Amino acid sequence: MELLETGLLRASYRTGEQCDKPAFPASPYVLTDKLKPLPSTETERLRLTLDSKSLCLSIYDKRQQRDVTKFCPGTSENNSFTLAMAKGNTEQLYGLGQEHPAPGTTDGDWLKRGKRVAGSKYGNQLVDAKGGLVGNTQFPILYALGKDATPWSLFLDNSYPQNWDFHGDPFKVGVKGGDDLRFYFRVGESLADLRRGYMQLVGK
C-alpha cells in the first residue's frame, strides 16, 4: 500500500507469480506517471493501519475523528478474489456504471438495491428491458456517502467481471479473473469532490 501526494491511497492484494512483480505496474486506466508516493502511512487527514495477519487495512479520518472503512482480502466459493469493505455509517452508494433493473426510476442508490452483478461472463452486456435493449456496463468506481460518514470512493484497477454485494456488513466485491486486485481509495468533502478526484486519476 502507498499514500500518494494527491491524497489517494493505492493498495494491491495479490497471489501467485504476481507477488514477484512490481506492486504498481503501469496501468492503461490510470495516469500512474503523475502519482508520487509519500514515505508514510499517515497524512494530515488519514491514518492507515495494516493488520499483518489478516492483511486488513483500516482507514481513520483524523479530522472528523472517526473510522472511515476497513478493507479485507479473501476468496469466494468459486475462487473469485474478494475485497470486503466495512459499511460504517454509509447510507448511500453510487457509481459502478450503467444498469437499469427498474425501468422508469432514476434512483441509482446501490445500497437500496443490494447488489450489482456483471451482465455476462465478460462483464458487459446488452440486456432486455421490456422490449428494448439497454446496457449493463461496468465502471469500477464506487462512491459511499452518509450523513455521519466521511465520503469516500473506491476505484478497482481491474478489467475482469465484478459482482458487488451490499446486503450485509461488510460489503463485498468478487472479481472473477486474475491474481492481482489493485485499487485506489480517496476521501472527499462531497460526491462532486470524489468524482473530480476520479476523473483526475483516470485522465478524463
N, C-alpha and C positions, 0 to 999 in steps of 0.2 A: 504494500500500500504506500501511497505517497500523497502528501498535501502539496498543492500547487500554488504558485503565486497569485493565480486568478481567484483563489478561494475554493477551488474544486478539490475534491478527494477523488483519486483514482485507485482502484484495487483490482486484484486478479486472483481468482481461485483456479487451480489447475491440477491436472493429474498426468501420469504417464510421461512421455517424452517431452511434453510441453514444459515440464519443470526444469529442464536443462537449457531452455531457450530464454532470451531476454523477456523480462516481465511485461514490458510495454512496447512491443514492436510497432512499426509504422502501421497505421490503420487507414483504409480507404474512406472511413466515415468520420474521422476526427482530425482536426488540424494539430497533430502532435508536435510539429516543429515549433509551435508557439507556447508550448506548455513547459514551464520551468519548475522543477520540484523544490520544496523547502526542506532544510535539514532538521525537521522537527515533526512531531505528531500533535502539535498544538499551535493554534493561532490566537489572535485576539478574540475570535468568535467561537472557535470549536476546540474541543478536546477529544482525541481518539484513544480508545483503549482496546487492545487486541488480546484476547484470551489465547494463550499459547497451546492449550489442549484442544479446545473446541474450534479454534480459529474464528470465533465470533468477534465481530468488530462493532463496538459500541460508540455512539456519537452523542456528545453532550454539548448543549448550547450554553456557553458561559455567560453570554449577555442576558439571556432570559432565565438562566439558572434552571434548566430542565433537560431531561433526556429527549433526544430527537427520535432516534430509532436504533435498532441493532440488527446487523446482517449476520446470518449464519449459513455456511455452505452445507450441502448434503446431496443425496441421490434419492430418486424415487424408485418405486417398484419396477418401473420399466427402464431403469438405468439412466433416466434423464438427470442431467446436472441440475440441482435446485439451489435457489437462494431464498432464504426466509427473511422477512422484514418485520420487526416488531411494529404493531399497529400504533401504540402510544395513544395520543389524543387525536389521531387522524379522523376526520369526519367526511371528507370528500376525496375522490381520486379521479383524475382526468388524464387525457393523453392516450397513448397506446394505439394511435392510428384510427382507421375507419372501420366501423361495424354498425349495422342497423338492425338490431334484434327486435325492435318495436317500432315499425313504420308509423309515422305521424307524430312521434315525440322527439323533443330536442334535448332532453336531459341526458348528458353524457357522463354522469357520475357512475364510475365502475363499482364503487362500494355498494351502491344500491343494487346493482345487477349481480354482484357476487363473483363473477368470473369473466375472463376474456380469453377465448380459445383461438388457436390458429385455424384459418379457413381450410387448410389442407395440409398434407404432409410436407409441402414446400413452404408453408407459412401463409401465402396469399391465395385468394380465390374469389371468383365472381359467384355469388350465391343468389338463389331465388328469393324474391321479395314481392309476393302477391302478383305474379305475372311479369315481373321485370327482373333484371339482374343488377345487383349492386355489389360494390367491392367490400371484401373483408381483407383489409390491408394493414399490415402491422408496421408501426413505427415504435421502436422500443424505448420510448421516453414516457416515464410516469411522473405525474405531479400529485403531491399529497398536501392537503390543506386541512385546517381545523381551527375553530375559534380559540382554543387554548393550546395550539400546537405551533411549532416552528415550521413554516412552509419549506418543503424540500422536494427535490427532483432526483430521479434515478434514470440514467441512460445506460442501457446494455449495449456494449460494443460487440454485437453478435448478430450474425445473419441467419441463424437457424430458427425454425419454428418455435414459438413460445406459447406456453399455456399459463395463465395467471389465475390464482385462486385467492379471493378476498373474503371468503366466508368466515374464516376464523382469525385468531391471533396466535401466531404471526401470519401475515400474508405470505404467499409463496409464488414463485415463478419457476417453471420447469423448462429447460432448454434441451431439446432432443437433437443432439449432434455436437461434435467437437469435444475437446477435453480442456478447454480454457474458457472460463467465464469472467470476462473483464467488464468493469463498469465504472461509471463516473457519477459522483454524488455531489449535490450542491444544496445549500440552504439559501433562502432569499427572504424578501420582505412581502412578496405577493406572487400570485400566479403570473402576472405580466413580467415581473422581475425574473422569475425562474425561466420563463420562455425566452427572454432576451439572452440569458446565460446559455441556454441550449443552442440557440441559433448562432451565437458566437463560437461555441465549441465545435459545431459541425460546419461552420463556414458559410452559412446561408444569410 
